[in-house]
Structure formats: C-alpha cells, structure tokens
Amino acid sequence: MQRQLLAGYAPESGDARMSNHGSAMCRVRVDTRTPVHAKAGAMVAYTGFLAYQPVTQSLRRAMGEWASGERSPLLTWEGDGDLYLADQGADVLVLRLAEEELSVNGAHLLAMDAQLQCRVERIKGVALAAGGGLFNAVVSGTGWVAVSTNGVPVVLDCAEAETYVDPDALVAWSGGLALRPHRSVKMGSLIGRGSGEALQIGFKGTGFVVVQPSEDTGDRLKIRG
C-alpha cells in the first residue's frame, strides 16, 4: 500500500528552486544560501532542518504598513530542506523572474526568493476602475515567485492585443505594461445597475496579465497614510 501511495501522491522529483506539487501546493528547496519569504500561515509541511523568523526591518520599511509589527504577512524561512506551501486550497502559479518585475495583489503573494527586491506601490491611473486606487506588492530582480489564485488562472499575452481585466479578478502583471481605466458601458446605462463588468483596467505593451476565474471581493492590499 505504501508503494502505491508514494507512486501516486509523493512529491514530484526535480531540482527546481520552486515547483508545483499538484495545482494547489508549492515546494521550495531551501538551503543555507537561499532563504525564502513565505506568507504567514502558508507552511503545510517541511523536510530537513528549517526555521522561520519575521522579515527584516529593511523589508518591513520597503513594504510599509503591510509588513509592520506583529501582523507581518511574510516570514523568512532558512535552513536546509524542502518547504511545502499552500493557501486554503487555492491554485498556485510558480514564476521565475530574470531581471524582471512583477506587480502582484498582496493577498495573492505566496512566496518569493529572499534576494528579490519588494516594495509596495500605488498603481497610478487606475483609481476609476479600482474604486479609488490600487496598492500592489512589486517584486523585482532575478529569482522565483509563487502566487495563489482562486481557481486555475489564465495568463494573457498583452503584446497580442490590448487586454481589459475586471479589477476583482486581477492577480498580477509583468512590469513595463501601460495601464489605464476603461469603461465598457455608457454612463447612462449604469443608472440603477451594479454590474462589475462596467469598469476594467486596460493593459497594453509587451508582457502578461494573470487573471483568476473568480472575483475577489475581499480587501486589497491597503496602506495607511
């Protein structure tokens, strides 16, 4: 029986720094040279000798209120072993950045290599579509990032055509894209109606957008001040 279980459910082999095990779990290979920042509460298992601590003061400052005090959403895992992460059964998308930038809704940031840079940024020019503004975690450099999505995501290539996304279904996008608010219905048609499809964010340029197949009605990443 054990052999059958290991054949069907054991972690997948491979030496990638971050990889999927099924659609809803991420494995991170951690060693003494490569710690990882992971969402607090996301650890479901680990092998080897690993330990965690709060993120550094410098990262807290870079991320402002989102990573302040005892409510820091990220922990730093160090040691030597394999770390398994999940987020309430959500799908997990693993990406490798090569001197690139990724803007991700903070609630969907599951893990990132510790050597990557991270800051919180107000996304300019999208207040109309995002209900007054949108704050995202912007990750940059070379390394691995894992994001969670509510359902199997679609990754859209904005170089093929300008792409419009419901802000509540938006998870992440690559750096270098031009953003603008967009209406798909005339103002007069909005009277007495509350359709979420009326307002979108438009993306144009060379890059991609990650969209989940559901609308996230929870609070977005918020900053005081």
NORFENUR-V387527 format. One record per helix or strand of 2 or more residues. SS is the DSSP state (H for helix, E for strand). FROM is the first residue (numbers start at 0). TO is the last residue. Records with the same first field share a line. If there is no record, write none. Layout:
# NORFENUR-V387527
SS = FROM-TO + FROM-TO
This chain:
# NORFENUR-V387527
H = 1-8 + 56-66 + 68-70 + 105-107 + 166-168 + 186-189 + 195-197
E = 17-19 + 25-30 + 35-38 + 42-53 + 73-84 + 90-103 + 108-112 + 116-121 + 134-148 + 153-156 + 162-164 + 169-173 + 177-182 + 198-203 + 207-210
